[in-house]
Amino acid sequence: MIVKFSYLLLFLAVSQIRQGHAFVSIQVYTINKKHWRGCRNHLSKQNLSSDQVRDSIGDSREHLLSLDPDSEEAQQIVLDDLQQSEETLSKLRKLSYLVTEWNDRINLVSRQDCSTSTVFGRHVLPSAAVTQLKGDDGEPFLRKAKRVVDVGTGGGFPGLPLAILYPETNFVLLDSVGKKLTACTDMAERLGLLNVKTHHGRSEELIDSKFDIVTGRSVTSVPQFCAWVQHLLTDDGHLLYWIGGGDIPQNALEVVQQDVPLSELVPVLQSSDKRILVFPATAVRQIAKESGLLPKRKAVKNSTTNKTKNKPQRIPKTKGEWRKKASDEPKQRGYESFKRYSSSPRNRSSSGD
């Protein structure tokens, strides 16, 4: 089902000149949000997934976020705006092609209008925008991080672009869908990323693992995600959460450290409604506790019940040990009441006289 927007009023094409190269960026200025939400609510009643709802509606804002990775504009953004090297640019370009290649086999990202341009514009650049996000010390959040886990990585976002941008940091890409991790492993190997590992399962299973940074990209609601990952963070760690649209609970907004639109980090993403939320570890645990969504602890195997504890223990005897008895007690041989009877006729007759 495809719903056309009748309330899309104005598209503005702005021609800009950068270093002698002209490019056109198209922005959406007015969209009737009530119509958008109405379409989304109507389709959600048909038990469609969020990706299917977006595909059915045809998100015009996201449609504009496409950029050819081989274009001069892409080069300008990565080299100048993000201040990255030619090698990094080459790997980010290659990642766009690899995702498109794998997406023909399994659904890593939305298959509607999937191309290298949409992958680069919608997924690679928004992931790489975090390089412009700085902490209280003025340094980028991930520069000092040693271990990062990307929970619900899906097609490798934001994990794979971040692993390209921070080759000295170790990344764990976590997802419950094994075939997506197969694709991520293959792409990491073909990109030469030695700092990437994958974990097939859920975040609750990583009991003994601690990370400096936890990332997630529109996986679920903020309280639910905090409940899933609160045990993964070091005491001075941070959660970086990419989110687009939707309402954020007030208790989360009160403790958020940073709430930064992507358009402020990378100007070319000014038509995006997505933003990055930064939470310190203490805030993540507070949100998780207040949500009431913390997972229950699993029972310890071979645990003893009260009934077993109160039962007297049996003391085993040493092999070959004799049981001690009183000296005046007669020995029990087992044949004390035995009487002998004869079957001979002569004995029977003599006994009868």
Secondary structure by P-SEA (a helix, b strand, c coil): cbbbbccccbbbbbbbbcccbbbbbbbbccccaaaaaaaaaaaaaacccaaaaaaaaccccccccccccccaaaaaaaaccccccaaaaaaaaaaaaaaaaaaacccccccccccaaaaaacccccccccccccccccccccccccbbbbcccccccccaaaaaacccbbbbbbbccaaaaaaaaaaaaaaccccbbbbcccccccccccccbbbbcccccaaaaaaaccccccccbbbbbbbccccccaaaaacccbbbbccccccccccccbbbbbbcaaaaaaaaaaaccccccccccccccccccccbbbbbcccbbbbbbbcccccccccccbbbbbccaaaaaaaac
